[in-house]
Amino acid sequence: MFDNCSIITVGICPAWDVVCSGKNIDWSSHPKVSQRRTVAGKAFNVSRALGWMGVASVAAGLWGEVDYSEMSAAVDTVSGLVDVRFTRAARRTRENITVVDESGNREMHLRASSSLATVESLANLENDLRGMIGADSVCVFAGSMPGGELLDGVISVIEAAKDCGAKIVIDTSGEALDRIVTLGDIEIIKPNLDELSELLGVNIQDNPAAIAWTAKTLLDKLKTIVVTRGEKGAVVVTKDSVLQGRCITKNKIVSTVGCGDYFLAGFLSGAGLEDSLTKGLKVAAARAWSDSRSWNKIEKKIEVEIL
């Protein structure tokens, strides 16, 4: 999608992801679990996935001053293609907990509130981004965002990025998505079906024709709408075309955590709409399967159908 562009991912409310996996997990049970703690948040997940695919990016946004050094040590294991340039904010970065029951093939997601966004930290972030962005930059604002006065600050950060010449990609929901779309001149948004329905205030049927027909009402404000549909794949809508695609290679789904973020990374790395959709679906599938092979190896093993 963005040949010869510099990708900057921006997370306003990042997190530590703590994933606990085990068997026969239920209320009042005391199962043994494996635990994994990683630097995350939707924006950083996009950078991580891009690095896995061999694509360089800058990981920006806010991170807590209290655990900043811990984060820096943790990302040493991430590909050298991720240039970490978080803006320090007071307090500690939140922890999100995911519980995976391997026996029941189910997950529970426990999400904590973030306190990193303040008037001061958002102003500092805006200033830092102005120093990073060039005319060839793509800024990916992904993840949850604060409301009220602090959302005004986030909007100011996005407008500053646009003023610096960056193309804007958005992956958020609710009030934040509504406010950002209203700004206009947005390159891409990537809602799922529920998020698109909430944005437009209608109950959209889960079929490509209904999704495309409804999404097109937004094309006066943005260029590309990518609607993800879980195992059913995704629909891409522009003024000139509608594409739908899905993964047709079958494998065991280990976890869906981060699949949407990996999809977005794959989509951004493509050389055109069809290639972008193909890569997005393949990367999301690899994430769902927790496949540890290199991108070059697994890409050839996954088949997708594009219509």
N, C-alpha and C positions, 0 to 999 in steps of 0.2 A: 504493500500500500504506500509506503513512504521510502522510496529509493533515495539513498544518499542523505537521509535525514538523521538528526540526532534525537533519540528518544529519551525524554525525561519523565519518569514516573513520580507522581506527587501524592503522598498519603497524608491526609490531615489527621486521621485517627488511626494510626498503625497499631500493631499489637504483637505480643508474643503468642504464638499458637502452641498450645499444649494439647497433644493428641494422646489419649489413653485408649489402648486397644486390648481387648480380651474376649473370652468366650463366656457365654451364659451370664451376661450382665443384666441385672434387673434390680428393681427397688428392693432394698433391704438385703441384697446379696453382698458378699465380700470377695469378689473374684480377684485373682492376680492379673495384673495388666502390665503391658509394656508402655513406656512413656517417652514421648519425644517432644522437645521444646525448641522451637525455631523462631527466628525473626520473620514476621509476616505482616499481615494487613494486605488488602487487595493490591495496592500499588506496588509494594515490594515483591509480592508474588509474581506480578507481571515482569519485573526486572529479573527475578530469579529464573523464570521460564525462558525469557529472551536469552539469558546467559547460557542456559542449557542448550539452546538452539544455535549458539554461536553468534548471537547478535548483541552488540554493546549497548548499554544504556546507563543513564544516571539515575540513581535512586535518591529522590529528594522528598521533602515533606517535613513533618515534625517528629522528634523522638525525645523521650524523657531524659533530662539531665541526670537523674539519679542512676539510671541503668544504661547510660550511653556507652560507657567503657565495656560493659558486658555485651552490648549489641555489637560493638566494633570487633570484639574478639570472636563472636559467633559468626559474623559474616566473612571472616577470614577463610572459611571453608567454601564460600560461594565463588563461582567462576570469576576470574580476574576481569571479565567483561562487564561486571557491575561496579560502577564508580559510586560509592556511597557518600552522599553529601547532605545528610539530614541537618535541619536547623534545630538546635537545642532548645528545649522547652522545659519549664519548671515541672517538678513532680516526676512520677514514675509512669512508664508506659504500661498500659493495661495488659491483662492476660485473658485470652479467650480459650475456653476449654471445649474440646470435642471428645465425646465418648463413643467409641466404635465397638459395637457388639458383633463380633465375627461370626458367632453361631446364628444369630437372628438376622444377619445382614441388614443391620439398621444403625443409625447414628443419632446422637443428641448433640446439639450445638448450644453452648452456654456463652453468651456474649456479655462482656463487661462494658461499662461506660468509660469513655475516654475523657480525660481532663486536660489534655495537652494544649488544646486550642484556646488561646486567650487573645485579647486585643493586641497585646504586646508580641506574642509569639507569631501571630499571623502577619503582623507588620514586618517582623524580622524575616519571615519566610518570603514575603513579597520582595523584600530588598535582596535576599539571597538569589531568588529566581531571576531577577533582572540581570544579575551578574552571570548567569548560566545560559540564558536563552539567546539564540541567534535566529536569523531569518529562516534557517533550515531546521528549526527545532519543532518537535512534536511533544506537547505536554499532555500526559495521561493522568487525569485526576480520577482516582478510583478509591472506592470504599465509603464508609459512612462519614457523615459530616454533621457538625453541630447546627442547631437551629437558632432562631432569633437574631440578636445583634451579632453573634459570632458567625452566623451564616453570611451576614452582610460582609464580614471580613474575608470570608472565603471567596465570595463573589468578586471582591476587590482584587484578590490574588489572581483569579482567573482572567479578569479584565486586563490586569497588568501584563499577564503572559500574552494575551492577544495583542496588546499594544506593542509588545516587543517583537511581534511577527510570528509567534508560534501558532501552529495548528493545534486545535483543542480536541481531545478525545475524553469522553466522560463515561464512567461506569459507577453510577450511584443510584439512589432511588428516593422516593418520597418528595418532601418539600424541596430538598436540594436539587434534585433532577428537574423539577418543575421550574424553579428559579433560573437554573443555568440554561435550560432550553429557551426560556423567554428572552435571554440575552441575544440569541441569534448568532449566526456566523460560527456554528459549531461543526467540526469536521465529522465526528462519529459519536453516537451514543450506543451503548450495549445493554439494554434492559433485558430481563427475562419477560415472559408473557405476563406474569402478575404485575411486574413493575410498569410495563407499558400500559396495561389496563388501568392501573392507578393514575398514571400520568394523564391519560386521556379521559378518565372518568367514565369508562364503558367496560362492559364485560366482553372481552374479545375471545371468540371461539379459537380453539387450538388447531387451526388448520392454516396452511400457508396463504391461501387466497384471502381469508379474513384478516390475517395479520398484515399482509401487504396492503390491502385496501385501507385499513385503519391507519397504519403507520404513515402512509403517504400524506396524510393531513399535516404532518410535521415538517415536510420537506421544504417549506419556505423559510425555516429557521436553521436547518442543518442539512448536511450533504448525504450522510449514510446512516441508516438505522440497522443495527444487527440485533435480532431478537433470538435469544437462546431458548431452547425447548427441552433441555435435559437429554434423555436418550433418543428423543425424536430429532435431535440435531439443531439446526438454526436456519433462520430466514434473513436474507440481506436485501434491503430495499433502498434504491436510489431513484432519482427522477427518471433515469433511463432504463433501469432493469430491476428484475426481481429474481433472486437465486435462492434455492433451498438445497440443503444438503444434510446428510446423516452418515454416521459411521456404520458400515455393514460388516466389519470384522467382529466376531463374537469373542468375548473373553470375560473372565470373572471380574466384577467391579469390587475393588477393595475399599475405596473411599471416594466420595465425591467432593471432599474438601479441596478447595482451590481450583476445581475444574474450570469454572468460568473465567478465572484469572489467566489460566494457561491457554484457554481458548482465545482470549483477547491478545495475548502475546503472539500466538501463532497467526492470528488475523493481521496484526500489525506488521509481521515479517513477510507477508506475501507480496508478490509482484503484480497483482491485479486482483479484482474481486473474486474470481473463481479460485485462483491460487491462494488467496487469503483465506477464503472459506475452507478450502481443503486443508490447509495447514492448521487452522484453528481447530477443526474437528479432530485431526490426528493428534495434536498436542493434548487436547482435553481427554481423549481416549487413553492416551499413555498415562496421564495423571490419574485417571480413574482406576486404571489397572495397577498403579504403583510400579510400572515397568522401569527397571533400573538401567536398562541398556542405553547406549548413547543415542542421541536424536538421529544421527545418520543411519544407524542400524534399524531403529524401530520405525522410522518414517516409511521405509520400504515394505514393512510387514503389515501396515494398516491400510485397509481399503475404505474409501468413502464414495458415496454416490451424490453427484451434483446434478440438479435439474434446473 
